Structure formats: structure tokens, C-alpha cells
Amino acid sequence: MGIRFNLILEERQYRFLTTESERQSLAAAELIRRAIDDAFGLTPEHRTDGFEVSFGVWRRPDAAIVGRRPGVRFRR
């Protein structure tokens, strides 16, 4: 179920939206929904899995660094 949302457009935006709506034979609301999906990457093909890359070299790491990484033990 959709949610109703009011939007105030400038005249030039409204003219462009209605022209595109007629050209593509789509409702203006559908064009707005698609634009939001594209702009914010809400479509599955725009999503990427996150990853972490970290690199560090310490002669003697302090407890704060060791505490952030599970399974790493501080040796003396």
C-alpha cells in the first residue's frame, strides 16, 4: 500500500514532469518514484555489499587497538 505525499514543484519542474509523463506514457507519480529510486540507489542493481579493509603495523599495540579486534590477544 502506498503513502500519499504532497509535493510543491516549481513551474519549470512541473512542465518538465508533465512533458516526460506524456512522452513516456507513464504517470507523473511513477516518474517521481523511479527518480527517487535511481537518485538514492534503492534498486537492487545499484546496491553493493559493504566491505572493510584495514591494515596496521605495530611493534607493541596498545590495549585500545587490541580491544577492537575480536580474537586478537595482547602479548608481552
QUILIN-V643789 format. One record per pair of residues at least 24 apart in sequence whose C-alpha atoms are under 6 Angstrom apart, sorted by the first residue. I is the first residue (numbers start at 0). J is the second residue. If there is no record, write none. Layout:
i=I j=J
i=I j=J
This chain:
none
